[in-house]
Amino acid sequence: MKLKIKLFNFIILVSVLAFNQQNATAQDKTGYRKIKSLPIKSAGGWDYLFAVPELNRLYVSHGNQVNIINLKTGDSTGIISNTQGVHGIAVALALNKGYTSNGKTNTVSVFDLRTNKVIATIPCGSNPDAIFYDDFSKKIYTCNGKSEDATVIDVATDKVVATIALGAKPETAVSNGKGKIFVNAETTNEVIVIDAMTYKVVTRYKIKSGQEPTGLDIDRKTNRLFIACGGNKTMVIMDATNGDNLAKFPIGGSDGLVFDPALKLAFASNGEGTISVVRELNADHFKLIQSIPSEKSARTITIDLKSHHLFLSAAKTVANPAGGYPKMVPGTFHVLEIGK
């Protein structure tokens, strides 16, 4: 009888372990795949794109304009013109205003969210790249690559209220929603921390295992920064409260990263044609769980936090005879939609 009981218990144990392993494997797959390819016919290169589910819109930088796409249908619904060398897009929903960073003219364009018309142009630092809206201080920040500083704009007045010297080339910035701004410093491999009320740099955190940080996002609940380092193809997770480097994972040549706070997933877009996915198990433990196929050249990314779908800009490219970045094949620019 004892032998039968032991055998029965062993069978139960094996079954439980097998179920747990199967369940863990299932959790390690996102189920994400390419759903649509949304063509955009205009000419020019691209950088950031930005989803605004509250407006059901996707803003896509492309050459000297911003294309607007319906998030649900994929239809083109408008254009924001004369944004020369546009890099990024941000919105202040409460004031019905949007903002673009224009690299060729060292300006920020302010546009009306209802009409898509540019209503003001604001001078900023040299070669503004990423741009974002800090919901805590109600300010727009631009990361200015050539002048190595950040421009701060008050959305109530559309006036520059500060220019913050950074001493390094800023790439991307995020807010913790509590008064701190975090900026990727691409040339010094740091995260620069700014006080959103005083506009002062308060500290600098070293990214120990990452080179040329590009993409950046934050889990505001756990105070964890997710940093995509394109220089050595590594994602670094950092404690935003003290700069501790908590984990690192191999990714691709990434230029963008987004974090889904509901799913606890960080997505890094890689120009090789993949999306690296890291799951936040808790505040101190993380796991690289999947590489989702995308397309070559799809290096920037945004997320619709309502549908949890990802959007990436891409195009067919050919080698550049003069060297440097590949050349885009005319007429091939499009946006990929990735989801379940």
Helices and strands as residue ranges (DSSP letters): H 2-27, E 33-39, E 49-52, E 57-62, E 65-70, E 76-80, E 86-92, G 93-95, E 97-102, E 107-112, E 118-123, E 128-134, E 139-144, E 149-154, E 159-165, E 170-175, E 180-185, E 190-195, E 200-206, E 213-219, E 224-229, E 234-239, E 245-250, E 254-260, E 265-270, E 274-282, E 285-293, E 301-304, E 309-314, E 317-318, E 327-328, E 334-339
